[in-house]
């Protein structure tokens, strides 16, 4: 029997106890204040796979309650990412669509004597909440009359007050060990920036905690699935729902472990710091763990979904080694990538017995993993480039590449033997003189079947194209930078996380597109960058071959 995760067990039990399967409904509710990261991919994968299993739907809801941080560009990027991952939502909604309903829900709570307008500043409110080791202090405005609170809340809505003058707070328990229940703020005044959707219709905005559960309730969400950082918010989630509920389905919140990835930070707030401080070149910088950054670096939706599937859904909080993500993309790229030859540190090969005016266009298989077996033509000529570190003048133990008096095979071409070198005035080797076995062309005859220990990649001097390559390393040198407090994670930035290099490539790369994936043979996997153009071919390194 197929193993199911704990959330599937919960849903299965609900169904067995009589919950109508037709009323199962899930949602993915991002705040549009940044780009999605791979941690969000876990939540997306979970909700959509559950919806598929139970033949129901997922609502994409933007919890847009903070006009200061939210922008239309984040909405667009989130929709692109979800679609790219291969998922489709039933419908798209916005918390801002429910501002009127949320306002009337809040008035209902005030009329029941369970919310009040507090004239204190935010700093004072935070001080009065104290900490988990001592009781909080009641606000002097906590016992205002219902009539006065209704009057003041209406004035807040109508723009009578300025930012920070007052807030609406739930009246719960200032002695609660759960800090979220110490009279949390439900509404605050924000006039300094207009909302990207509602413009100037509102000057009071609901907090995330107040909005989230009520939006679930309005949309008839059956199971509200979120990561464990919201576990302490669950009593507040339920308190709000219990104080506004009518004869309608009440959503249930369940928590699963968030994704923690070594050498990365999975927090939009902290990632935003990297962007604002210009430590990275935007949200889609290929070093970023954002979905758009991973996409630009060459990751595929299949590799990310398989990674999420393999790490599983559980309650246990742990750190996932980045090698698991790298294994997933390496495995997929091996199946789909075209093999090409690119030389990073060129040294010239001169084949003395090959005619100067001769060019052979040799067949080269694009991908041995592909059952369709497609081929391309690569030019072979007298003058070639190989990797500098593929040559050693004197033969040494365990060095199986090119040396004087030793033979190697050139990929898809001939067997080559080095005889002499030419040095420049500094004494450095400038070129290597070789001869080739004209009967050793790959897969063409008896001589071609000679067993040679080493095969080298190469490019023709006459036909190579020059490309620029972006090479990336982990952006942090600290294994777990996300657990560091007070933004000290900035101190662990890897200053060597990005460099560029010029390389010589076979001419087939001239027609590369953004969708193509390449294995630069013996080096790694690469993709074309979005800033590439015909005059400046730019590739991003995705991952090493091993």
VEXNU-933357 format. One record per residue (C-alpha): residue in three letters; y, z, x. Coordinates in steps of 0.1 Angstrom, whole numbers, plus 2048, in hexadecimal, padded with zeros to 3 digits. Example, Ala and Ser with C-alpha at 12.3 -4.5 7.8 and 13.67 -1.06 7.14 Angstrom:
2
ALA7D384E87B/SER7F5847889/
This chain:
546
UNK800800800/UNK8227F780D/UNK836815819/UNK85681D806/UNK874830812/UNK880851802/UNK89B8407EC/UNK8818297DD/UNK86C8487D6/UNK88A8577C3/UNK88F8387AF/UNK86A8357A8/UNK86985979B/UNK888853785/UNK877835776/UNK857849770/UNK86B86475E/UNK87984A746/UNK89983C756/UNK89D819749/UNK8977FF764/UNK8B17E9754/UNK8CB80375B/UNK8C5803780/UNK8E57F7791/UNK8F17FB7B5/UNK9127F67C7/UNK9217F17E9/UNK9448017EA/UNK9577FA80A/UNK97B805810/UNK98F7E681A/UNK99F7F6838/UNK98C7E5853/UNK96F7CE85B/UNK94B7D7853/UNK9367E3870/UNK9107E2875/UNK90E805865/UNK91A7F5845/UNK8FF7DB849/UNK8E57F7844/UNK8F5800822/UNK8F87DC818/UNK8D47D5821/UNK8C77F480E/UNK8DA7EE7EE/UNK8D27C97EC/UNK8AD7CD7F4/UNK8AA7E87DA/UNK8BC7D17C1/UNK8A47B57C9/UNK8857CB7C6/UNK88F7D87A4/UNK89E7B7798/UNK8C17C5793/UNK8E37C07A3/UNK8FC7CD7BC/UNK9217D07B4/UNK9397CB7D1/UNK9557E47CA/UNK9737E77E0/UNK97E80C7E0/UNK9A38027E6/UNK9B58237E0/UNK9CB824800/UNK9E6809801/UNK9F0814824/UNK9D080A835/UNK9C37EE81E/UNK9C97C9822/UNK9BD7A8812/UNK9AF79C834/UNK9967B9833/UNK98A7AF810/UNK98478B81C/UNK97179683B/UNK95B7AD827/UNK95179280F/UNK94A77982B/UNK93479383D/UNK91F79B81E/UNK91A776817/UNK91176F83B/UNK8F778B83B/UNK8E777781E/UNK8F078D800/UNK9017857DF/UNK91179E7C8/UNK90F79F7A2/UNK9357A27A0/UNK9537AD7B4/UNK9687CB7A9/UNK9847E07B5/UNK98C8057B1/UNK9B07FB7AB/UNK9A37EA78A/UNK99C80E77E/UNK9BD81E787/UNK9C6823762/UNK9A483175A/UNK9A5848778/UNK9C885476D/UNK9BC85D74A/UNK99D86E758/UNK9B488376E/UNK9C988C74F/UNK9A989773D/UNK9A18AE75A/UNK9C48BC75A/UNK9C28C3734/UNK9A28D673A/UNK9B58EC753/UNK9A28DF771/UNK9BD8CE784/UNK9E18D678E/UNK9FF8C779F/UNKA068D77C1/UNKA298D57D0/UNKA1E8DF7F3/UNKA1D8C8811/UNK9FD8BB81D/UNK9FD8D083D/UNKA018F0828/UNK9E58E7811/UNK9CE8E182F/UNK9D890383E/UNK9D091581D/UNK9AD90581C/UNK9A591983C/UNK981913849/UNK95D919840/UNK95E93D84E/UNK97A949838/UNK986945815/UNK9A192D80C/UNK9C39387FE/UNK9CD92E7DB/UNK9EB9187D7/UNKA099297C6/UNKA0890C7AE/UNK9E49107A5/UNK9EA921784/UNKA0590A776/UNKA01905751/UNK9EF8E6744/UNKA0F8DA733/UNKA228DC754/UNKA078CB767/UNKA058AE74E/UNKA2B8AB74F/UNKA2C8AB776/UNKA0F893779/UNKA2087A762/UNKA4087D777/UNKA2B876796/UNKA1E857786/UNKA4084B77B/UNKA4E84D79F/UNKA6486C79B/UNKA5887C7BC/UNKA588707E0/UNKA3A86C7F7/UNKA2C88E800/UNKA408A17E5/UNKA218AB7D2/UNK9FC8A37CB/UNK9E38A87AF/UNK9C78BF7B8/UNK9A68C87A7/UNK9A38ED79F/UNK9808F57AC/UNK97A9127C4/UNK98F91C7E2/UNK9739337ED/UNK9589197EE/UNK94591580F/UNK9478F0809/UNK96A8E6814/UNK96A8C87FD/UNK96B8DF7DF/UNK9898F27EA/UNK9A18E27D0/UNK99F8BF7DE/UNK9BC8A67D9/UNK9B688D7BE/UNK9D887A7BF/UNK9F38767D9/UNKA148637D8/UNKA178447EE/UNKA3782F7EB/UNKA3C82380F/UNKA2480580B/UNKA1B7F17EC/UNK9F77ED7E2/UNK9EA7CA7EB/UNK9DD7C57C7/UNK9F17DB7B0/UNKA127D67C2/UNKA2B7EF7B4/UNKA187F9794/UNKA0D81A7A3/UNKA1D8337BA/UNKA0184D7B7/UNK9DF8447C5/UNK9BE8557BF/UNK9AB8637DD/UNK98A8547E8/UNK9768727DC/UNK9868717B9/UNK98384B7B6/UNK9608467C3/UNK94A8587AA/UNK95F84E78C/UNK95D82A796/UNK93882D798/UNK93983D775/UNK94F821767/UNK938806775/UNK918816769/UNK90A81A78C/UNK8E882C78A/UNK8E28357AE/UNK90083A7C6/UNK8F18377E9/UNK906842806/UNK90284F82A/UNK8FE873833/UNK92387983C/UNK92887A816/UNK90E895810/UNK9288B180F/UNK93C89D7F7/UNK92089B7DE/UNK9298BC7CC/UNK94C8AF7C7/UNK93F88D7BC/UNK92A89F7A1/UNK9468B7798/UNK95E89B790/UNK94388877B/UNK93A8A8768/UNK95E8AD75E/UNK965889752/UNK94387F744/UNK93D873721/UNK91E864711/UNK91784D72D/UNK90084874C/UNK909861768/UNK90385278A/UNK8F08657A4/UNK8F98677C9/UNK8DE8657E3/UNK8E4866809/UNK8D2854825/UNK8D785784B/UNK8F4842858/UNK8EE82A875/UNK8F8837897/UNK8F581D8B3/UNK8F68278D7/UNK91481C8EC/UNK9278148CB/UNK93E8238B2/UNK93781D88E/UNK95782A87E/UNK97181386F/UNK98C82C878/UNK98282E89C/UNK97C80889F/UNK99F803891/UNK9AC8188AF/UNK99B7FF8C6/UNK9AC7E28B4/UNK9CF7F38B2/UNK9CE7FD8D7/UNK9C47D98E1/UNK9A57E68F2/UNK9937CA8E0/UNK9A07A88D4/UNK99E7AF8AF/UNK9847BA896/UNK96D79D89E/UNK96E7A28C4/UNK94979B8CE/UNK9477BD8DE/UNK94E7CE8BD/UNK9317DA8A7/UNK9417CA889/UNK92D7B0876/UNK94779687E/UNK9477A08A3/UNK92179E8A4/UNK92277C892/UNK93C76F8AC/UNK92677B8C8/UNK9097678BB/UNK8F57808A6/UNK8E4772887/UNK8E1781865/UNK8BB780868/UNK8BC795888/UNK8D37AF878/UNK8BF7B2858/UNK89E7B486C/UNK8AE7CF882/UNK8B77E4863/UNK8957DE854/UNK8837E9873/UNK89780A878/UNK891813854/UNK8A282883A/UNK89E84E83E/UNK8AF87083C/UNK8AB877860/UNK8CA873875/UNK8C4863897/UNK8D484B8B0/UNK8C58298B2/UNK8C28198D4/UNK8D67F98D7/UNK8B77E98E7/UNK8A87E78C5/UNK8C47D28B8/UNK8C37BD8D7/UNK89E7B88D3/UNK8A37AC8AF/UNK8BD7918B9/UNK8AA7878D8/UNK88A7818C3/UNK89C76C8A9/UNK8B07588C2/UNK89174F8D5/UNK88473E8B6/UNK8A472B8AD/UNK8B77248CD/UNK8B97038DE/UNK8B1704903/UNK8CB6F791A/UNK8D26F9940/UNK8F270994C/UNK8FA713970/UNK910731976/UNK91373299C/UNK90E70E9A7/UNK9027029C9/UNK8FF6DD9D0/UNK8DD6CC9D4/UNK8DB6AA9E4/UNK8BB6979DF/UNK8B96819FE/UNK89E6699F2/UNK8AD6649CF/UNK8C36449CA/UNK8E864C9C8/UNK8EE6349AB/UNK8D063F997/UNK8D1654977/UNK8B365E963/UNK8B666C940/UNK89968493D/UNK88A69291D/UNK88F6B7918/UNK8806CB8FB/UNK89B6DE8E7/UNK8856FB8DD/UNK8607008E4/UNK85F7198C7/UNK8696FF8AE/UNK84C6ED89E/UNK8626CE898/UNK8636C88BE/UNK8856B78C2/UNK8916AA8E4/UNK8B26A18F5/UNK8BB68D914/UNK8C769C934/UNK8D4688952/UNK8C368B974/UNK8D467D994/UNK8D66809BA/UNK8EF69D9B9/UNK8E76BC9A5/UNK8F26E09A2/UNK8DA6FE9A1/UNK8E17239A1/UNK8ED7309C3/UNK8D474D9C1/UNK8B87359BB/UNK8B972B9E0/UNK8B17409FF/UNK8B272FA21/UNK895742A2F/UNK87674AA1B/UNK87276EA13/UNK856781A02/UNK85677F9DC/UNK8717659DC/UNK8627479C9/UNK8817319C5/UNK88F7179DC/UNK88E71CA02/UNK88D705A20/UNK86B6F4A21/UNK8617019FF/UNK85C6EE9DE/UNK8696F79BB/UNK8686E499B/UNK8896DB989/UNK8866E1964/UNK87B6C2951/UNK87E6AE971/UNK86F6AB994/UNK8606C09B0/UNK87A6C69CB/UNK8776D19EF/UNK8946DEA04/UNK8986D2A29/UNK8BB6DBA35/UNK8DC6EAA2C/UNK9006E1A33/UNK9196FDA3A/UNK93F6FEA38/UNK95670AA53/UNK95172EA47/UNK92C72BA4D/UNK92472CA27/UNK90A714A1A/UNK91C6F8A08/UNK8FE6E29FE/UNK8D86DFA01/UNK8C66BFA0C/UNK8A66B99FA/UNK88C69F9F2/UNK87969A9D2/UNK85668F9C9/UNK85D6709B4/UNK83A6739A4/UNK840696998/UNK855690979/UNK84B6AA95F/UNK82E69F948/UNK82B67C956/UNK80D67B96D/UNK7F568B985/UNK80F69599E/UNK8246A6983/UNK8086BE97D/UNK80A6CF99F/UNK80E6F499B/UNK8307019A8/UNK8387269A5/UNK85D72299C/UNK87170C984/UNK89670B988/UNK8B170096F/UNK8CC6E797B/UNK8E76CF970/UNK8F26AD97D/UNK9126AD991/UNK91C68C982/UNK91769695D/UNK91D6BC95B/UNK9386CA945/UNK94C6E994E/UNK94A705934/UNK959728933/UNK94374692A/UNK94C76891C/UNK934783929/UNK9337A5917/UNK9257C791F/UNK9257E790A/UNK9497F1901/UNK941816909/UNK931825927/UNK928845913/UNK908843900/UNK9148558E1/UNK93A8508E0/UNK93B8558BA/UNK93387A8BD/UNK9528828D2/UNK96F8928C0/UNK99588D8C1/UNK9918688C9/UNK9868718EC/UNK96F8538E9/UNK98B83E8F8/UNK98484F919/UNK96283F91A/UNK96D81B917/UNK95A80392E/UNK9757F1941/UNK95B7D894D/UNK9507CE92A/UNK95E7AB92A/UNK96278F944/UNK963769944/UNK95175095A/UNK95272B960/UNK930719960/UNK9226F6962/UNK90E6EA944/UNK8F96CC93B/UNK90D6B3925/UNK8F96BC905/UNK9106DA900/UNK92E6C38FA/UNK9236C08D6/UNK91C6E58D0/UNK9286F58AF/UNK92E7188A4/UNK90D718891/UNK8F870F8AF/UNK8E67298C4/UNK8DC7228E8/UNK8C6730903/UNK8D5729925/UNK8B4727936/UNK8AB74494D/UNK8CC755944/UNK8D075F920/UNK8DB7568FD/UNK8FE7488F5/UNK91273A8D9/UNK9337268D6/UNK95273C8D0/UNK9697358B3/UNK98672F8CB/UNK9737138DD/UNK9816F08DC/UNK9796CE8EB/UNK98F6D4909/UNK9836F890F/UNK95F6FF906/UNK95B724902/UNK93A7368FE/UNK93175A8F7/UNK91376B907/UNK8FE77B8EC/UNK8E378C900/UNK8CE78891F/UNK8AC77791D/UNK89B798926/
